[in-house]
Each structure stands twice: as structure tokens, then as C-alpha cells.
Amino acid sequence: LALDDAIKAAKHKRDAARKALEGVDSEQSELRAYLSKFLLAAQLGCRASELTSVEVREVAEEARARILGRGGQALRALEQDCRVSVDLDRKGATSVARISGLEAGVAKAVAKIKAIAAQVALDVELTAPVLLVLWNRRPTGAGAAARLVDEIANRHQVKLELRGGDERGGRVHG
């Protein structure tokens, strides 16, 4: 019985400590948000009260990848060009982009992000006549088919997938 009381007391202390830590975590998160806002204002040479923030919801994973770029390079370029700060948070299969900065820069960044998302959203199933032309015009030889697909993809800045065999078909992405 004394052991049960000791366990209950320990659990009560543990729960109280967890609640206290949750409060600290939310306060730290709030402080981080304020600090980043003040740092951005200092970087832009304005007051924090002049900054605005906008969320772009449901950014597809493919668009998120293009917004970030290799090693975050495209995101840094977007932030520098528009003079904003962009945070991309995953929310399941999509992401939310939080853009902060001066109003004109935020509007420019939102337009760019929406343009990237619209470009990536293009996903077309190839029709039978198009597939027939592609399959019949495919060159022969080792790697020739891959070169043709690469040439078409590069020329039109899309991703082209051709499937052979019983599941002959194709898609264009981008």
C-alpha cells in the first residue's frame, strides 16, 4: 500500500513537471517567433510593427521541393529577391508556407510560390495517339530511348515517364 502511494505521488510529480515544461516550450516558441520577427525587421531596416505575415496553404510536396531547391538554394534566393523570411512546415502530404516581411515583398513571394505550385500541379496522362507516336519514333540502340525522353523533357522542362510492356502508358509532370 505504501508502495502504491509512492508510485501515485511520483506520477503526480511527473505530470506536474510535464505541464510546467509544456508552458516553457510554448513560451520559448513564442519568444523565438518574436525574436525572428525583430531580426527580420533589423535586416530589412524597418520596425517589427511594419512587417506582415501570410500563409500559403496546401503546398504540394513536389512544389515544396522546387521552392526549397537543392540544399535550400532556391528558398534562399526567393528570400533575398523578395526580402522576406519563408518557413515551410509539413502538414501531412502538403506543406504550409509562412511568409513574413514588408507587404510588397510578401505579395511578390506569395505570387512566386503560387506560380511554382501551379507549374508543378500540371500532371497530364498521355493520350493513346501521343504514346503511339512516341513509342514508334523511339530510336533503337543502347540508351537511345532514354536520350529521347531526356531530350523531350529538357526541351519542354517537364518530366516524361513512359511505361512499356503490358502496362504501356505515360505521364507528363511539370
Disulfide bonds with the S-S distance in Angstrom:
none
